[in-house]
C-alpha cells in the first residue's frame, strides 16, 4: 500500500489489521505487535488487542525525512504484515 504523507506527520487514517482463525473467522483479544522497520517515526500503540471483529488499530507518525517508511504488524506465531 502506498500513502503520501508529509515527513514527521501523523497519517490521516489508522493502520488496521484483521486477525483471523484458520477458517477466516475473527479472533478477538489477540495481541498485535506493531514495529517501525524503516524511515524512523513512531507507532502508537506498540501493542494492540484485536476487537470483537478481529481488528487491531494503530496510529503512525512518519519519519522526519522524505522517503520510504515501513511498519510491520505481527501476532506471535504468525507471519508479519508489512505496510
N, C-alpha and C positions, 0 to 999 in steps of 0.2 A: 504494500500500500504506500503510495506517495502522498505526502502532505507538504504544503508550502506554509511555513510559519517563520516569522522573523526570529533571528537568534535571541536567546535568553528570554523568550516569551512563553507563556503558557499556551498549550494547544487549545483551540476553541472547544473541541469535543473530547470527552474522556476516551481512553483506550478501554476496550471491552473484550473479554474472552468468555467463552461458554464452556463449562466443564460438563462432560457427559460420561455416561457409562458405556459399556460395550454395545448396547442396543441403541445408543443415541439419546437416551433419556437424561434429563438434567440431574446433576449431582450437587445438592446444596451442602454448605458447610465445609467445602474443600478449601484448604489454604493455597492461594495462588501467590507465588513469589515473583515480584517484578524487579528487573535489573536493567540499568543503563549500561549498554555494552559498546557504545560508540558515540563520539561527539560531545561528551560531557552532559551537563544538565542534571535533572533530578526527576524522580518519580515519587508520587505520594498517593497512597501509602506504599511502603515497600512490600508488605504482605496484606492481602485482602482475602476475605472469605467469600465463596460463591453464595449467591442468594438462592431463594426457592426455585428460581428458573435456571440455576446453574451459572448465572452471570457474575463476573467479578470485574470491578472497575478501578481505574487509576488515572490520575491527572499527570500530565507530562509537561515539564518545563524544559524547553530545548536548550542545548549548549550555547556558549557565548559566541561561537564563530559560525559563519555560514558553512554549509556542507552536510554530509551525511550524519544523521543521528540514528541510533539503533537502541531499541528496548526489547527485552525478552520477557515473556511470562511463562511460568512453569509450575506445574503441580508435581510434587515428589513422585518419582516413579514413572513419569511420562515425558514425552518429548517437549521441548520448548517451542513456543510460538514467537516469531520474530515480527516486530513492527518496524 
